[in-house]
């Protein structure tokens, strides 16, 4: 594929996964959504850089808890709480003991239940507290590394499991099964920031990456057992849990 086409695929990923403005395209092929998934972790570079910048600047003016809140709010604004929504829907669907078809029906429901509410509260609270415990430098580093790593852990599920939605879900094209080549792109973009900047806090960075890998493994087994595969919401849940796991592991080693 040409470089121009790769740039087009990245723009498609940016448009799908964030609220950042993207120039209008003269033409569009639905297959581009499927191929753009390889750039999901690269989108995390931009989101992570924005959150890291806000945390760094805010830490010079506000208390750590406020700086952490502003950084997390930046991520929510940039993504439109896209992945948080997936976490809530997945926990509502899989939190109770229901059959596979009923779980998929719950995921389609836009209403949020007790499992989803608690998942959002606990997941956001843990990230907030963990980030607030880090100084400006390490906190900014953790945010920049966390976003692509967590997205890589979630996106790589698409190469390991089957997509289980048979309807016309809006996530179906971008969440379609990925090739081995696409998986290499995903993992490369996910790991490159850590390879370039991990030397600043090597053990904490390694701990964060291992935590994301552990979340990927747990989610893969969980989704296979309960759903027989994954959905777009399930990917969002894995991404959010990956972020939290990365931050907690990073703090545990860096503190």
Secondary structure, DSSP 8 states (H G I E B T S, - for coil): --HHHHHHHHHHHHHHH--------S---THHHHHHGGGHHHHHHHHHHHHHHHHHHHHTTS-HHHHHHHHHHHHHHHHTTHHHHHHHHHHHHHSS---HHHHHHHHH--S--HHHHHHHHHHHHHHHHHHHTS-HHHHHHHHHHHHHHHHHHHHGGGGTS-B---S--TTTTTTS---HHHHHHHHHHHHHHHHHHGGGGHHHHHHHHHHHHHHHHHHHHHHHHHTSSB-HHHHHHHHHHHHHHHHHHHHHHH-
